[in-house]
Amino acid sequence: TSDGLQAVYALSDVSDFGTAQQSIRTVFMLVDLRAMRQRPLTEPITTYVHPLQWTEDNSAILFTSTQNNGTWKVSLETGQLQKVAEAAFLGSIQE
C-alpha cells in the first residue's frame, strides 16, 4: 500500500512446463510488513498474472492476465476477483 504497511505479490506454480499438459496455478499473497507475516489472499486461479498497482484507496490490487483478457481487481478485504475492463490497464498518467 502507499503507506508501506502491506504488500501483495503473485505466486505461480507451473506443472509440466512446455508440454501440452502444462498447467498454471497462481495465488495472490498478502504481506503484513509490520508483523512480517503473509497469507494467501485468493484461491488459486489458472493463469499468469501481472500485478500493476494499488487502487487509490488501497482496498484492492489491479492486474492483467494474458489468458483472461482485460484488467482485473482483487479485493484485499474479500479476496474476490472482479473484471473491471476489457482492455489491459497499463498505468496512470502523473502530472
TORPA-4810 file (N, C-alpha, C, O; in nm, 3 decimals):
<nodes>
NODE_1_0.084_-0.118_0.000_0.000_0.000_0.000_0.088_0.124_0.000_0.208_0.115_0.025_T
NODE_2_0.030_0.237_-0.027_0.107_0.361_-0.030_0.161_0.398_0.108_0.256_0.475_0.118_S
NODE_3_0.102_0.343_0.214_0.152_0.370_0.349_0.266_0.277_0.389_0.322_0.291_0.497_D
NODE_4_0.300_0.182_0.303_0.411_0.092_0.328_0.385_-0.017_0.430_0.479_-0.081_0.476_G
NODE_5_0.258_-0.040_0.466_0.227_-0.139_0.568_0.195_-0.277_0.511_0.205_-0.377_0.582_L
NODE_6_0.156_-0.283_0.384_0.121_-0.410_0.322_0.182_-0.419_0.183_0.209_-0.318_0.118_Q
NODE_7_0.203_-0.542_0.140_0.249_-0.568_0.003_0.173_-0.688_-0.049_0.124_-0.771_0.028_A
NODE_8_0.163_-0.698_-0.179_0.099_-0.811_-0.245_0.191_-0.859_-0.355_0.251_-0.780_-0.427_V
NODE_9_0.201_-0.992_-0.368_0.273_-1.048_-0.482_0.197_-1.169_-0.534_0.116_-1.228_-0.463_Y
NODE_10_0.226_-1.205_-0.658_0.162_-1.321_-0.721_0.261_-1.437_-0.717_0.377_-1.422_-0.756_A
NODE_11_0.215_-1.552_-0.672_0.296_-1.673_-0.662_0.237_-1.777_-0.755_0.122_-1.818_-0.739_L
NODE_12_0.316_-1.821_-0.855_0.266_-1.916_-0.954_0.339_-2.049_-0.944_0.460_-2.054_-0.920_S
NODE_13_0.264_-2.156_-0.963_0.318_-2.291_-0.970_0.286_-2.344_-1.110_0.169_-2.350_-1.149_D
NODE_14_0.390_-2.382_-1.185_0.371_-2.433_-1.320_0.410_-2.580_-1.322_0.521_-2.617_-1.284_V
NODE_15_0.316_-2.663_-1.365_0.342_-2.807_-1.377_0.356_-2.844_-1.523_0.289_-2.786_-1.609_S
NODE_16_0.443_-2.940_-1.552_0.463_-2.990_-1.689_0.495_-2.876_-1.785_0.439_-2.869_-1.895_D
NODE_17_0.585_-2.788_-1.744_0.622_-2.671_-1.824_0.664_-2.710_-1.966_0.742_-2.802_-1.985_F
NODE_18_0.610_-2.638_-2.063_0.648_-2.658_-2.202_0.584_-2.776_-2.271_0.617_-2.806_-2.386_G
NODE_19_0.495_-2.845_-2.203_0.427_-2.960_-2.264_0.280_-2.925_-2.288_0.231_-2.822_-2.242_T
NODE_20_0.213_-3.012_-2.361_0.070_-2.992_-2.385_-0.011_-2.999_-2.256_-0.123_-2.949_-2.250_A
NODE_21_0.045_-3.062_-2.153_-0.025_-3.076_-2.024_0.009_-2.965_-1.925_-0.030_-2.971_-1.809_Q
NODE_22_0.083_-2.862_-1.971_0.123_-2.755_-1.881_0.001_-2.697_-1.809_-0.103_-2.671_-1.871_Q
NODE_23_0.015_-2.677_-1.679_-0.091_-2.613_-1.601_-0.030_-2.508_-1.509_0.084_-2.521_-1.464_S
NODE_24_-0.108_-2.406_-1.483_-0.063_-2.292_-1.402_-0.162_-2.272_-1.288_-0.283_-2.274_-1.309_I
NODE_25_-0.109_-2.251_-1.169_-0.190_-2.216_-1.052_-0.123_-2.095_-0.988_-0.007_-2.100_-0.948_R
NODE_26_-0.198_-1.987_-0.980_-0.145_-1.862_-0.924_-0.232_-1.818_-0.807_-0.355_-1.821_-0.815_T
NODE_27_-0.167_-1.776_-0.700_-0.237_-1.714_-0.587_-0.172_-1.579_-0.559_-0.052_-1.561_-0.578_V
NODE_28_-0.254_-1.485_-0.514_-0.201_-1.359_-0.465_-0.173_-1.376_-0.317_-0.255_-1.431_-0.243_F
NODE_29_-0.057_-1.329_-0.274_-0.018_-1.336_-0.134_-0.018_-1.195_-0.075_0.035_-1.102_-0.136_M
NODE_30_-0.078_-1.181_0.043_-0.082_-1.053_0.114_0.021_-1.057_0.226_0.022_-1.150_0.307_L
NODE_31_0.107_-0.956_0.230_0.215_-0.950_0.328_0.190_-0.833_0.423_0.172_-0.719_0.378_V
NODE_32_0.189_-0.861_0.552_0.183_-0.758_0.656_0.329_-0.724_0.687_0.399_-0.803_0.750_D
NODE_33_0.374_-0.607_0.645_0.515_-0.572_0.658_0.556_-0.536_0.801_0.674_-0.542_0.833_L
NODE_34_0.461_-0.500_0.885_0.495_-0.474_1.026_0.515_-0.604_1.102_0.613_-0.620_1.173_R
NODE_35_0.422_-0.696_1.086_0.428_-0.824_1.158_0.517_-0.926_1.088_0.549_-1.030_1.144_A
NODE_36_0.556_-0.895_0.962_0.638_-0.986_0.881_0.569_-1.122_0.866_0.631_-1.227_0.882_M
NODE_37_0.440_-1.117_0.834_0.361_-1.238_0.809_0.296_-1.225_0.673_0.271_-1.116_0.623_R
NODE_38_0.269_-1.340_0.613_0.199_-1.341_0.486_0.094_-1.450_0.486_0.101_-1.547_0.561_Q
NODE_39_-0.005_-1.431_0.398_-0.111_-1.531_0.385_-0.166_-1.525_0.243_-0.154_-1.423_0.176_R
NODE_40_-0.225_-1.635_0.197_-0.290_-1.632_0.066_-0.407_-1.534_0.069_-0.488_-1.535_0.162_P
NODE_41_-0.416_-1.452_-0.032_-0.526_-1.357_-0.044_-0.639_-1.413_-0.129_-0.756_-1.381_-0.107_L
NODE_42_-0.605_-1.498_-0.226_-0.704_-1.553_-0.319_-0.695_-1.704_-0.323_-0.597_-1.764_-0.279_T
NODE_43_-0.800_-1.764_-0.375_-0.795_-1.905_-0.413_-0.709_-1.913_-0.539_-0.697_-1.813_-0.610_E
NODE_44_-0.650_-2.029_-0.570_-0.570_-2.040_-0.692_-0.654_-2.014_-0.818_-0.769_-2.056_-0.828_P
NODE_45_-0.592_-1.943_-0.913_-0.651_-1.923_-1.044_-0.558_-1.986_-1.147_-0.440_-2.005_-1.119_I
NODE_46_-0.608_-2.017_-1.265_-0.531_-2.095_-1.362_-0.476_-2.007_-1.474_-0.503_-2.032_-1.591_T
NODE_47_-0.401_-1.904_-1.438_-0.341_-1.814_-1.535_-0.222_-1.742_-1.473_-0.210_-1.731_-1.351_T
NODE_48_-0.134_-1.693_-1.560_-0.031_-1.599_-1.515_-0.097_-1.464_-1.497_-0.191_-1.431_-1.568_Y
NODE_49_-0.048_-1.386_-1.404_-0.100_-1.250_-1.384_0.016_-1.152_-1.379_0.131_-1.188_-1.354_V
NODE_50_-0.017_-1.027_-1.404_0.080_-0.918_-1.397_0.023_-0.812_-1.304_-0.053_-0.726_-1.348_H
NODE_51_0.060_-0.816_-1.173_0.011_-0.712_-1.081_0.059_-0.575_-1.129_0.172_-0.560_-1.175_P
NODE_52_-0.028_-0.476_-1.118_0.004_-0.344_-1.170_0.018_-0.238_-1.063_0.123_-0.176_-1.049_L
NODE_53_-0.088_-0.217_-0.987_-0.082_-0.113_-0.884_-0.200_-0.124_-0.789_-0.297_-0.195_-0.814_Q
NODE_54_-0.188_-0.051_-0.678_-0.295_-0.042_-0.580_-0.403_0.050_-0.633_-0.375_0.140_-0.712_W
NODE_55_-0.527_0.028_-0.590_-0.632_0.126_-0.617_-0.604_0.248_-0.529_-0.527_0.240_-0.433_T
NODE_56_-0.667_0.360_-0.562_-0.640_0.484_-0.489_-0.667_0.474_-0.340_-0.599_0.539_-0.260_E
NODE_57_-0.766_0.394_-0.300_-0.798_0.381_-0.158_-0.728_0.263_-0.091_-0.759_0.229_0.024_D
NODE_58_-0.634_0.199_-0.161_-0.556_0.085_-0.109_-0.642_-0.035_-0.071_-0.601_-0.118_0.010_N
NODE_59_-0.761_-0.046_-0.129_-0.850_-0.157_-0.094_-0.838_-0.275_-0.189_-0.895_-0.382_-0.164_S
NODE_60_-0.764_-0.257_-0.299_-0.755_-0.363_-0.399_-0.629_-0.346_-0.483_-0.564_-0.241_-0.481_A
NODE_61_-0.596_-0.452_-0.555_-0.484_-0.452_-0.649_-0.541_-0.469_-0.789_-0.630_-0.550_-0.811_I
NODE_62_-0.489_-0.392_-0.884_-0.525_-0.410_-1.025_-0.421_-0.500_-1.089_-0.302_-0.490_-1.059_L
NODE_63_-0.466_-0.587_-1.178_-0.373_-0.674_-1.250_-0.428_-0.709_-1.387_-0.548_-0.694_-1.412_F
NODE_64_-0.340_-0.754_-1.475_-0.382_-0.803_-1.606_-0.350_-0.950_-1.616_-0.266_-1.004_-1.543_T
NODE_65_-0.419_-1.014_-1.708_-0.397_-1.156_-1.734_-0.399_-1.177_-1.884_-0.494_-1.136_-1.952_S
NODE_66_-0.295_-1.239_-1.938_-0.289_-1.262_-2.082_-0.389_-1.368_-2.126_-0.438_-1.363_-2.239_T
NODE_67_-0.420_-1.463_-2.040_-0.512_-1.569_-2.077_-0.658_-1.531_-2.055_-0.746_-1.581_-2.126_Q
NODE_68_-0.684_-1.446_-1.960_-0.820_-1.397_-1.932_-0.821_-1.248_-1.961_-0.821_-1.166_-1.869_N
NODE_69_-0.821_-1.213_-2.089_-0.802_-1.075_-2.135_-0.869_-0.973_-2.046_-0.977_-0.995_-1.991_N
NODE_70_-0.802_-0.859_-2.032_-0.859_-0.748_-1.959_-0.783_-0.711_-1.834_-0.676_-0.765_-1.805_G
NODE_71_-0.841_-0.618_-1.762_-0.787_-0.571_-1.635_-0.880_-0.617_-1.525_-1.002_-0.606_-1.536_T
NODE_72_-0.821_-0.668_-1.419_-0.896_-0.728_-1.309_-0.858_-0.659_-1.179_-0.756_-0.591_-1.169_W
NODE_73_-0.943_-0.677_-1.080_-0.919_-0.622_-0.946_-0.937_-0.734_-0.845_-1.031_-0.814_-0.856_K
NODE_74_-0.847_-0.740_-0.746_-0.864_-0.834_-0.636_-0.878_-0.752_-0.508_-0.794_-0.668_-0.477_V
NODE_75_-0.985_-0.778_-0.435_-1.015_-0.706_-0.311_-0.929_-0.758_-0.197_-0.918_-0.879_-0.178_S
NODE_76_-0.869_-0.667_-0.120_-0.792_-0.709_-0.003_-0.882_-0.758_0.108_-0.841_-0.842_0.188_L
NODE_77_-1.004_-0.709_0.115_-1.096_-0.748_0.221_-1.153_-0.888_0.199_-1.161_-0.968_0.293_E
NODE_78_-1.192_-0.918_0.075_-1.261_-1.045_0.048_-1.181_-1.145_-0.035_-1.212_-1.264_-0.035_T
NODE_79_-1.077_-1.098_-0.105_-1.003_-1.185_-0.195_-1.076_-1.215_-0.325_-1.030_-1.296_-0.405_G
NODE_80_-1.189_-1.149_-0.346_-1.269_-1.172_-0.466_-1.206_-1.103_-0.587_-1.151_-0.994_-0.577_Q
NODE_81_-1.217_-1.171_-0.702_-1.168_-1.116_-0.828_-1.285_-1.055_-0.904_-1.396_-1.109_-0.905_L
NODE_82_-1.259_-0.942_-0.969_-1.362_-0.874_-1.047_-1.299_-0.815_-1.171_-1.199_-0.743_-1.162_Q
NODE_83_-1.356_-0.845_-1.288_-1.308_-0.785_-1.411_-1.357_-0.641_-1.416_-1.476_-0.615_-1.399_K
NODE_84_-1.264_-0.546_-1.439_-1.302_-0.405_-1.438_-1.291_-0.341_-1.576_-1.344_-0.231_-1.596_V
NODE_85_-1.223_-0.406_-1.671_-1.212_-0.352_-1.807_-1.177_-0.463_-1.905_-1.107_-0.558_-1.870_A
NODE_86_-1.225_-0.449_-2.026_-1.191_-0.545_-2.132_-1.049_-0.523_-2.182_-0.985_-0.616_-2.230_E
NODE_87_-1.000_-0.401_-2.172_-0.866_-0.368_-2.219_-0.765_-0.387_-2.106_-0.802_-0.395_-1.989_A
NODE_88_-0.638_-0.396_-2.143_-0.531_-0.409_-2.044_-0.493_-0.271_-1.992_-0.463_-0.181_-2.070_A
NODE_89_-0.495_-0.255_-1.861_-0.455_-0.131_-1.795_-0.304_-0.125_-1.792_-0.240_-0.221_-1.747_F
NODE_90_-0.245_-0.015_-1.839_-0.100_-0.004_-1.844_-0.043_0.088_-1.738_0.078_0.088_-1.716_L
NODE_91_-0.125_0.165_-1.672_-0.076_0.256_-1.569_-0.152_0.387_-1.573_-0.238_0.408_-1.658_G
NODE_92_-0.120_0.474_-1.481_-0.187_0.604_-1.475_-0.089_0.713_-1.513_0.032_0.699_-1.498_S
NODE_93_-0.143_0.822_-1.561_-0.061_0.936_-1.601_-0.047_1.028_-1.481_-0.146_1.067_-1.419_I
NODE_94_0.076_1.062_-1.449_0.104_1.153_-1.338_0.134_1.291_-1.394_0.204_1.303_-1.495_Q
NODE_95_0.083_1.394_-1.331_0.111_1.531_-1.375_0.227_1.587_-1.298_0.265_1.702_-1.321_E
</nodes>
